[in-house]
Amino acid sequence: MENNTCCGCSRPDLPWAGRGTNLDISGCRFSLYPMDSNFVPIILGALDKTDTSAVWSQSDALSTVYRGRLPYVVDAVEGLFVNAWQPTVHMALEGQFSKGCPGDTDGDSLLTREGPGPNAQTIAGAHFPVLCKLALYPMGVSDYIDRIAEVWHMAEDAGLNPTSVHYATRISGDVQAVFDYLHAVCRHMEQTVPHYILHFTLSVNSPTAE
């Protein structure tokens, strides 16, 4: 381990040579897709309603990124998803949580927040079913398949009914249970691997019959 990354990722010939951070920075980059003609107010309204005082945030034409300590990053992403949800609108959020990237830096982060997440009260009142597919990439370890199996069993223990689909795992449950699980996976990865990426897609109100 060097600078919170795997040693092989910090070779001097790589484009990110000399970068990396020892700070407690987690991040999530995501894009929100409301399948509705009113999509602009839904997206911008959710961004405006979500309290990002506990994370560093930036939005562009492609996506939004939140960076900071893991609990507050999850709080902000979940808060935004809850704020965007409407009972009759099919909506998806696609993103990835990550920590330990060898190309990361100390900047663009907020690490001083303490106490409960600023969106906790909004999240506490939200309950609706969510479908989720995810793919976990534990980096810098030879036993990565065991790490993936561990989080599968975590989904079983959480009652999220994990099933294998091509190139991903699918789970389903209440929005709070799904985000609690994503948070737990990220926390477990922080403790067991030098670098991880958790790619996920959330979907609500899908018109697809199953």
Secondary structure, 3 states (H helix, E strand, C coil): CECCECHHHHCCCCCCCCCCCCCCCEEEEEEEEECCCCHHHHHHHHHHHCCCCCCEEEECCCCEEEEECHHHHHHHHHHHHHHHCCCCCCEEEEEEEEECCCCCCCCCCECCCCCCCCCHHHHHCCCCEEEEEEEEEEECCCCHHHHHHHHHHHHHHCCCCCEEECCEEEEEEEHHHHHHHHHHHHHHHHHHCCEEEEEEEEEECCCCCC
